[in-house]
Amino acid sequence: MNAGHHPIDCVLGVADTVAHRPVTATRDRLLRAAMALLLTRGYADTNIDRICRAAGTSYTTFTNHFGRKRHIAHEVADTLATRATHRISRTIPRDTDHLITTLAIWASILATRPGWVSLELALAALDDTSRTEVSDRVSVIGDALNELLTATTSFDTSAPRIDVDLVVSFLLTVVIGMTVQHDNGIETTISGIRPQIELILRAAQLP
């Protein structure tokens, strides 16, 4: 997987081939401009005027399509979550070792390109309604990871001490933690992340 893809074209290594909703050419330009700015400059440093300049549209056109900055930001986050979920659902690792490597690659991509996680954290801090939208996206991704783990590993889900949801929660917590701390010397290479992913999965599969 090439970690050098542009963030607009690749999230977890897959282009967005599934339409999130019907879009016009203008709406698409606004979404792409907003995504590029939000993932590189962050939510606080991105404003509607900047998005409009990047998209070559007017402020009025923006408000006709999205209304407020938070609305387009959530749509950008929805798009990223949809791409990630489709990528996860199409992944069929050969075995647990391949699964660990795949998860480490995805985690490294997210940790070295913290724009998406930073965006979600900024949106979650706005208010309860926004936080709920973020939580819903995290839940959808968590469900996709749950299905991937259940289908790929030898988890005995009937055993009371094996909680796949908890394993997914640990995985997401580790990735988010590494992403937030990526500028503080945290190891974000695939080889550096893999042992942490492996520890969580191997521990969960102990008889």
C-alpha positions in Angstrom: 0.0 0.0 0.0 1.4 3.3 -1.0 1.3 5.8 1.9 2.1 8.6 -0.4 -1.4 9.0 -2.0 -3.0 12.4 -1.8 -5.5 12.5 1.2 -8.3 13.4 -1.1 -7.8 10.3 -3.3 -6.9 7.8 -0.6 -8.1 6.9 2.8 -6.7 3.6 4.1 -5.6 3.0 0.5 -8.8 3.2 -1.5 -10.3 5.8 -3.7 -13.9 6.8 -3.1 -15.8 4.9 -5.7 -19.1 4.9 -3.9 -21.1 8.1 -4.0 -22.0 9.4 -0.6 -24.9 11.4 -2.0 -25.8 13.0 -5.4 -23.4 15.8 -6.1 -23.3 18.6 -8.6 -20.0 19.7 -10.1 -20.0 22.8 -7.9 -20.8 20.8 -4.8 -18.0 18.4 -5.6 -15.5 21.2 -6.0 -16.5 22.7 -2.7 -16.2 19.3 -1.0 -12.8 18.6 -2.5 -11.5 22.1 -1.6 -12.8 21.7 1.9 -11.3 18.3 2.3 -7.9 19.5 1.2 -8.0 22.5 3.6 -9.5 20.7 6.6 -7.0 17.8 6.4 -3.9 20.1 6.0 -4.8 23.3 7.8 -7.3 21.9 10.4 -10.8 22.9 11.3 -10.0 26.1 13.2 -7.8 27.5 10.5 -10.2 26.8 7.6 -12.9 29.2 6.9 -15.7 29.5 4.3 -13.9 32.3 2.4 -10.8 30.1 2.0 -12.9 27.1 0.8 -14.7 29.3 -1.7 -11.4 30.7 -3.1 -10.0 27.2 -3.4 -13.1 26.0 -5.2 -13.6 29.0 -7.3 -17.1 29.7 -6.1 -18.9 32.5 -4.2 -19.9 32.6 -0.5 -23.5 32.6 -1.5 -23.0 29.4 -3.6 -21.3 27.8 -0.5 -24.2 28.7 1.8 -26.7 27.4 -0.8 -25.0 24.0 -0.8 -23.9 23.6 2.8 -25.0 26.5 5.0 -22.2 26.5 7.6 -18.6 25.4 7.8 -19.5 22.6 10.3 -21.9 21.1 7.8 -19.3 20.7 5.1 -16.8 19.5 7.6 -19.1 16.7 8.8 -19.8 15.8 5.1 -16.0 15.6 4.5 -15.7 13.4 7.6 -18.6 11.2 6.4 -16.9 10.8 3.1 -13.6 9.7 4.7 -15.5 7.3 7.0 -17.3 5.8 4.0 -14.1 5.2 2.2 -12.5 3.6 5.2 -15.5 1.4 5.9 -15.6 0.2 2.3 -11.9 -0.5 2.3 -12.2 -2.5 5.5 -15.2 -4.5 4.2 -13.3 -5.5 1.1 -10.2 -6.7 2.9 -9.7 -10.4 3.3 -6.5 -11.2 5.1 -5.0 -14.6 4.5 -4.5 -15.2 8.3 -4.0 -13.5 11.6 -0.4 -12.5 10.8 -1.5 -10.8 7.5 -4.4 -9.1 9.4 -1.9 -7.7 11.9 0.3 -6.3 9.1 -2.8 -4.9 7.3 -4.0 -3.1 10.5 -0.4 -1.8 11.1 -0.3 -0.3 7.6 -3.7 1.4 8.1 -2.7 2.7 11.5 0.6 4.1 10.1 -1.2 5.9 7.4 -3.6 7.5 9.8 -0.9 8.3 12.3 1.4 10.0 9.8 -1.5 11.9 8.2 -3.3 13.1 11.3 -5.7 15.4 9.5 -8.7 13.1 9.7 -8.4 12.3 13.3 -7.7 16.0 14.2 -10.8 17.0 12.2 -13.0 14.5 14.1 -11.6 15.7 17.5 -12.3 19.3 16.5 -15.9 18.4 15.4 -16.5 16.4 18.6 -15.5 19.5 20.7 -18.2 21.8 19.1 -21.3 20.6 20.9 -23.3 17.5 21.8 -25.0 17.2 18.4 -21.6 17.3 16.6 -20.1 14.9 19.1 -23.0 12.5 18.4 -22.2 12.6 14.6 -18.6 11.8 15.3 -19.5 9.0 17.6 -21.8 7.5 14.9 -18.9 7.5 12.4 -16.6 5.9 14.9 -19.2 3.2 15.6 -19.6 2.4 11.9 -15.9 2.0 11.5 -15.8 0.0 14.7 -18.5 -2.4 13.4 -16.6 -2.9 10.2 -13.4 -3.7 12.1 -15.4 -6.1 14.3 -16.6 -8.0 11.3 -13.1 -8.1 9.9 -11.6 -9.5 13.1 -14.4 -12.0 13.6 -14.1 -13.3 10.1 -10.3 -13.4 10.0 -9.2 -14.5 13.4 -9.8 -17.5 15.6 -11.7 -15.5 18.2 -14.0 -17.7 20.2 -16.8 -15.2 20.6 -18.8 -17.6 22.8 -16.1 -17.3 25.5 -17.1 -14.7 28.1 -13.6 -13.3 28.4 -13.3 -12.6 24.7 -14.9 -9.3 23.8 -14.3 -8.3 20.1 -15.9 -4.9 20.7 -13.3 -4.3 23.5 -10.5 -5.4 21.2 -11.7 -2.9 18.5 -12.0 -0.2 21.1 -8.3 -0.9 22.1 -7.2 -0.8 18.5 -9.0 2.5 17.8 -7.6 4.0 21.1 -4.1 3.1 20.2 -4.3 4.5 16.7 -5.9 7.8 17.9 -3.3 8.1 20.6 -0.5 7.7 18.1 -2.1 10.1 15.8 -2.5 12.8 18.4 1.1 12.3 19.6 2.7 12.0 16.1 4.8 15.1 16.6 6.1 14.0 20.0 8.5 11.2 19.0 5.9 8.4 18.9 6.9 5.6 16.5 4.4 5.7 13.6 6.2 3.5 11.1 4.6 0.2 10.2 7.4 -1.7 11.9 6.9 0.4 15.0 3.2 0.1 15.2 2.9 -3.6 14.3 4.1 -4.9 17.8 1.3 -2.9 19.5 -1.3 -4.2 17.1 0.0 -7.8 17.5 0.0 -7.5 21.3 -3.7 -6.6 21.4 -4.7 -9.3 19.0 -2.5 -12.1 20.4 -3.6 -11.3 23.9 -7.3 -11.4 22.9 -6.8 -14.9 21.4 -5.2 -16.5 24.5 -7.1 -19.7 25.4 
